[in-house]
Structure formats: structure tokens, C-alpha cells
Amino acid sequence: MTKVLNDVLTANQSYVEGFGDKGSLAMPPARQFAILTCMDARLDPAKFAGLAEGDAHVIRNAGGRASDDAIRSLIISHKLLGTNEWFVIHHRTAVWRHSLTR
């Protein structure tokens, strides 16, 4: 087992132990919105949007772009799970864009 895997499994066990009754939260997001954002590890949607478990759907991809797959997820979020607003958060200086142009 790698150190990273061991660290993740340990963190997951701690998360499970503190999860409490969050498993009984409704599947639709309580605040009825979704965020499409970049997968940049420096961005923490829970922190920048003030989210707790069950508040919103968070969809992440390279650049926070509205790709076919992201749009499919947003449509399901809206049509089946009741989100009424979407926020698209991306940034122009994404590292992957610089890597591709070098």
C-alpha cells in the first residue's frame, strides 16, 4: 500500500466516523444550485462557496469548461434533482493550458 493510499484511507475512516446523520440528507441539493469549476487542486469549492455536505452539486473538470459531459451532469442536476442555478467558475491561467501551449 502506498503512503498516499494509506493517508486517504485513514482520512476516509475519520470522515466516516464523523459523518453522523448526513447519510439521511436528501439527494437533491438543499440550496438548489450547482457549481461547474476547474479541477485545480488549489480551489476548494466548499470553502469558496460556503458549502456543507448536501448543499450543492459540484462538477469539476480541466478548466471548468462546459464540456458535453459537464453539460450532461448539469442537465441531470436540474431536470432530476431540482437545481435552479448554475455557477461556472474557471480561470484563464489554468496550468494545463500553459502546458499544452509550450
Residue pairs with C-beta under 8 A, 6 or more apart in sequence:
1 9
22 53
22 54
25 53
25 54
26 54
27 81
28 81
28 82
28 83
29 54
29 55
29 56
29 57
29 77
29 81
29 82
29 83
30 54
30 55
31 51
31 55
31 56
32 82
32 83
32 84
32 85
33 56
33 57
33 83
33 84
33 85
33 86
33 87
34 56
34 57
34 58
34 59
34 73
34 74
34 77
34 78
34 83
34 85
34 86
34 87
35 45
35 49
35 56
35 57
35 58
35 59
35 86
35 87
35 88
35 89
36 59
36 60
36 61
36 64
36 66
36 70
36 74
36 86
36 87
36 88
36 89
37 43
37 45
37 58
37 59
37 60
37 64
37 87
37 88
37 89
37 90
38 60
38 61
38 62
38 63
38 64
38 89
38 90
38 91
38 94
39 60
39 61
39 62
39 64
40 91
40 94
40 95
43 89
45 51
45 58
45 60
45 89
46 52
46 58
48 89
49 56
49 87
51 58
56 83
57 73
57 77
57 81
57 83
59 70
59 73
59 74
59 77
61 67
61 69
61 70
62 94
62 96
63 90
63 94
63 96
63 97
64 88
64 89
64 90
64 91
65 90
66 74
66 88
74 83
74 86
77 83
77 86
78 84
78 86
